[in-house]
Amino acid sequence: MEINKKELAEKVKAEFMHAWNGYKKYAFGHDELRPLSKTPYDWYDDSLCITPIDAFDTMVLMGLTKDKNEAKQLIFEELSFDKNIYVSVFEITIRILGGLISAYLLDGNKKFLKLSEDLANRLLPTFNSKTGMPFRFVNFKTGAVRGKINNPAEIGTLLVEFGSLSKLTGNPVYYDRAKKALVELYNRRSKIGLVGTTINVETGKWINKESSIGNKIDSYYEYLLKSYLLFKDMDCKKMWETSIKSVNKYLADSKNNGYWYRQVDMDTGKKISTKFEALAAVFPSIFALSGDLTRAKKLQDSCFKMWTTFDIEPEQIDYKTMKIKLATYRLRPENIESAYYLYHYTKEEKYLKMGKIYLESIIKYCKTEEGYAELKSVITKEKRDRMSSFFLAETLKYLYLLFAPKNTLNFDKIIFNTEAHPIQKNICG
């Protein structure tokens, strides 16, 4: 397989423009495009400009100045958080707060920072639980909260964004509240060092004690490491090192067909299932970032097998039987993200070849007349009428960076939030 990086980078850029132009034509000013029905979709009663915010730094990195400026104008003219709506704290933090902070750092316009502060202040009441761990939802206008049953991913994936805002504004409240949430969650790990799937943020009691590196837990571990690397926070370093030691001891599973991570009981370490999720494919990138390239390479080989076995990646498989458990493909970026990290650290061409296969699969099965669509099933390849904003923020960004010239981004001077928004280390150290 011939790899022409320049040609592939331009191809990814062209596919980004195909997706963005579809959004502009049928959903401009709204949160997302429904690519099959060619209609706009808003998460709540009114638009929060989620796709333009999520896509903004991808446009900057791709050098798409005209489109970047159109998105910026839309955001400044239309975006308002003064709405009587309950929002997902996690999703709004990683997509909008992270996107606005990254936009400010890349563009320099202080309106992005003012919007970030306004948003963060409206999110702060979420931390007013008895434990300091956040509720799942908060009302932008009233500060009312709901959703006391939360999960490690949504509790522990806030410090990169809130902490960066503290460094930029000099106001420590954002860092302090997000870090307290992270510490309170860590302090409720089991005696063998694992967290479960759901917890009551008022009582601190675990509801579901299944432990994994997948859905509802994945980015908690990611942010322990990234918060240490971004802020030089030694508490986060300690929490990362003790946590990942337990994860590797109790969840790692070497089989004849690869290296995987299973589900276990958080208290006993007893195996529950051999399910592996597309979301867990982010872990090779996390291992690579931590310096554990041996584990990163082994797990990425398994993630690649998960993709190629079905021509495109299903949401869940049973790795013991290599049978599909959940057949959807949601345009997810994690497998691509890990190939990008491993290529950065190893310069091995195999990861470029992986990226080329990922790109070709997505174009073959997910491209529509106006944008890209999820798949209802990787077996039938039937499409679903959804193009999440993370497709432009993450999936296409990581594909582009995998092939783009080295000077496109200084990898060693940034940390990506979990939505692939780059945050410069020098503003946080």
Secondary structure, DSSP 8 states (H G I E B T S, - for coil): ----HHHHHHHHHHHHHHHHHHHHHHHTTSSEEETTTTEEE-SSSS---HHHHHHHHHHHHHT-HHHHHHHHHHHHHH-------EEEHHHHIIIIIHHHHHHHHHH--HHHHHHHHHHHHHHGGGG-SSSS---SEEETTT--EE--EE-HHHHHS-HHHHHHHHHHH--THHHHHHHHHHHHHHTT--TTS---SEEETTT--EEE-EE-SSTTTHHHHHHHHHHHHHH--HHHHHHHHHHHHHHHHHTEEEETTEEEE-EEETTT--EEE-EEEGGGGGHHHHHHHHT-HHHHHHHHHHHHHHHHTTSS--SEEETTTTEEEE--B----HHHHHHHHHHHHH--HHHHHHHHHHHHHHHHHHEETTEE-EES-TTT--EES-B-THIIIIIHHHHHHHHS-GGG--GGGEEE-TTS-EEEGGGT-
